[in-house]
Amino acid sequence: MKLSDYIGFGVFLGWGLWWLVFPNSVIRFYTRFHSGKVRLPRPLGVRLAGALWIVLVIMLAVFAKK
């Protein structure tokens, strides 16, 4: 893998870690764009989405390896 691949992997992994570790921060960030017009997710749901995102990024990195 090239350096740019590692940087991209780190960015996408960091995105998932943010969702997993700081779900309330993600919810506040999300509400700024929707201003209360949608139903807010629970922190557990955000954590689950973050964990699934991390698994997806790792699986893509493993299977995309040439």
C-alpha atoms as one frame of an Amber mdcrd trajectory, in Angstrom:
protein
   0.000   0.000   0.000   1.097   3.527  -0.703   1.297   6.352   1.812  -1.900
   7.876   0.424  -3.693   4.564   1.042  -2.637   4.616   4.682  -3.768   8.230
   5.044  -7.166   7.428   3.544  -7.484   4.361   5.749  -6.675   6.468   8.815
  -9.211   9.144   7.896 -12.038   6.680   7.318 -11.118   4.694  10.403 -11.050
   7.925  12.421 -14.537   8.791  11.168 -15.849   5.484  12.535 -13.953   5.894
  15.799 -15.524   9.335  16.269 -18.961   7.755  15.924 -18.027   4.912  18.267
 -16.359   6.960  21.022 -18.279  10.270  20.949 -21.869   9.504  19.855 -23.378
  12.604  21.490 -20.955  14.824  19.602 -22.010  13.135  16.353 -25.680  13.698
  17.188 -25.066  17.408  17.919 -23.139  17.760  14.662 -25.929  16.029  12.741
 -28.682  18.219  14.247 -26.924  21.389  13.036 -27.688  20.382   9.469 -31.250
  19.195  10.033 -32.428  21.635  12.732 -34.786  19.251  14.490 -36.687  18.175
  11.374 -35.732  14.515  11.717 -35.901  12.059  14.583 -32.652  11.939  16.534
 -30.854   8.605  16.857 -29.898   7.209  20.223 -26.224   7.084  21.214 -26.300
   3.281  21.082 -27.431   3.409  17.460 -24.643   5.827  16.585 -22.096   3.574
  18.311 -23.394   0.560  16.414 -23.142   2.458  13.116 -19.573   3.474  14.016
 -18.601  -0.097  14.819 -20.092  -1.349  11.554 -18.288   1.418   9.662 -14.954
   0.368  11.210 -15.573  -3.258  10.248 -16.438  -2.185   6.695 -13.286  -0.069
   6.341 -11.073  -2.856   7.673 -12.687  -5.446   5.399 -12.254  -3.188   2.366
  -8.610  -2.600   3.268  -7.967  -6.306   3.637  -9.701  -7.351   0.404  -8.443
  -4.422  -1.672  -4.839  -5.246  -0.863  -2.963  -6.138  -4.049
